Amino acid sequence: MTLRCVLDTLGCSLAGVEADNFLALVKGIKKLDAGMESPVWGTEISTSLPWSIFLNSYTTAFFDMDDGHRLAQGHPGAAIIPAALGVADYLGSSGKAFLEAVVVGYEIAVRSARLMREMGGPRKGSGAWVVPGVAAAVSRLMNGQDETILSAIGLAEYFSLQAPQDRSASFPSLMKEGLPWGAYTGYTAAFLASNGMSGMRPYLADSSLLNDLSEWFEIEQVYFKQYACCRWAHPAIDGLKKMFEELGHREEKIDQIFIRTFEKALLLNRRDPSNTMEAVYSIPFAVASYLVHGKLSPQEVSGKALRDERVAELSRRVTLQADSEMTKLFPAKCLQQVEVAFKTGEQYKSGVLSAKGDPADPLTDHDLLAKFKMLTENLLPEKWQKIPKIIEVLEKRDASELVDLLTGRIK
């Protein structure tokens, strides 16, 4: 599973360098940044190590195709893998050490998310709970002893972001759940601990959530995504895909679409998005764009696709309805049911759906490789096929060999 997480995260990261604002962000950072020793994947640009971690996390999360965890309610890989691989490359660590650090990061991050839920208060997004996971992963790569790693996690808990998850879903922006800053902050916590700064004893250290740490692996519960949008839209899209396979109707025959869903999904009920972030956090747009284009890749949530009148018109005919039973099962389950009324008078009603890619219905290795190809082939036409192959044997290679394949054409 760890290798699958690495492959999937790198594909998302490389695709993210096509974001409209990415080069402007890089140029701004370079003006502030004297160090030029760590690469920004998918480009020929280097920055200091902390800022390369930030930028690689930013691109990974941008199109919302990165992995996630149901109970954590967010995305561990987009922060943990960029931080761990950046540090492993910088330190000359082995591939085995990098992979072990990734596992440590996922376990601490997901358990931190669950602990934050137990402690109450506003739901915190991924940018908050990835910080301890990143700190643990990086501290392990820095050969931190137990007390140092504990200090890194303690510092990370103290430095963690407010990250109001529901607010960020209602008002999506380029901060993308705070994931890039979470990665940067987690690295900083580990760096400070490695240089002698002590941290408080972490809340996590006294939690029962660590009792099964050597028996149960949260990384095995990660889901992978097929579409460039929030996971909360995926069951509906899967249902409509199945409908087309069964009936063969095209989108122009649809009159109305009704989606029964859990209550939180109604936060994503916006239409006519003006930018990519609003698009990936819009269930009506995501559903309509998939129906019009037959796919939902980064290209369907950016650029000219945002102004496609066919998508805009269809999205206005999508209605979300909260369902009390589905709401009770969230976040452990992300369920939806789709009803479609056709202009011919026909009706279609799906069963209750979860999303393909969940642990109970996983994507195959072939599925993940096809996704990786789709995300990276145009950016790295001569290298993309080599990346999955080296990931397969990474435990016996150096982490830098993987990083060397991630440089691209953008300067």
Phi, psi and omega in degrees: 000324181300318179296322179295320178297319180296312180300312183295318180296317181294323176299315178297319182295315181294323178295328185291345178289351176275358179302139185303323187267359192297312183294324177297321178294317179299315182297321178295318180294320182297330178295330181268349196247117181276330183280144183223041192253355186234132188281149168264116188299144181081003181224177171252026183261141173236147174224185171293161184303311182300320182285331175292323175299314178303309185291321179291328174290320180300312181292324180299319185275344196303310185268006175060038175251005183282162186295166181209174181222128187299306185288330175287335181061049179176204196234103180282317190298326185296339176256316188290314184290315175302319180292312183294318181289323177299315180291319179299319177296315182297322182272351184073034182285159176286160175299324179298316179296320178298312182296320177297321179295322178299314179300314178303315181299314179298316183297316181288320181296310184295318178295325175296320178298315180295322177296318178299322177296318182295327184283348174084189184087181179302144179298129179262136181281182186303324183298340178276307189276348174285340186300310176299324179295315177298315180301317180294316180297313182292318179299322177297318179295330178279011179063033178294139173283174186306315182294324179292317178296320178297319177295320179299317179292320178297316175299319181296318178299321181290323183274353186303153188280160172294313171045062179290106191294313183295322179297318181289332175288324179287328182231071185297145181210180182289353178291339175047065179063013180074012184301313180300318180289329174298318177295316179298315182294319178297319175299316181298319179299317179293320179298314180296317179297321180292341179254023168098359179280124179276153178238166176296160173292125185295146171304322183299328182296335181254015182262147176292349180294345177268356186298328183255024189301326181265000184246330184235132183243114181295333179299335178287348181260011180289144172253155177243152190246144178260339189238150180275072178193169179303144180304334184293350176260348190294317180301320180296318180296318177300321179295320179289326175299316179295323179300314179297321179296326182277320188256333180075010180287153174261166187294334183290347178272354184277134176262307181219149174235127178244128182241112171278134189204176176285156190299320183301332182296338180293347173296340184253041186262014181288158176231168178051059180296146181261351180207174184298319182298318177294328180291314183288342176256031177232112179293315178302317180294314182301315180297313182295319181295320177298317182294323181286317188261345181077009177197168177216079178259180177306327182294333182274357179237022182210167174058224183298333182299333179292341183250017180287114185294330178297319179292314181300317182293318181290323181297333179288349180254016177257126180240130176261137180230125179288139179239125186295322181291319177293325179295321179298328184274348178280140010266357182302327177229142178246096190243148176210160173225138186245134170238136181233129173253124181266157180294342178280352184097351177291158178230148173225136178224123180277171167282182174285128192242139162259183183257140172301138181108346174293159180306327180283343180218066192287155167291145177280168174301323178297318178300314182293323178292320177296320177297315180300317178298314181302321184281335192239344189301317182288327182283318182234067187298333182260355186238338193301325182290336181283334185294310178300326181293319180285331176297323180300328183246018188298331181299338181252008181237180176269145180301328182296334179295326176288315181300323181300334181274353187266356178286143186230199191271343184284129183245000000 
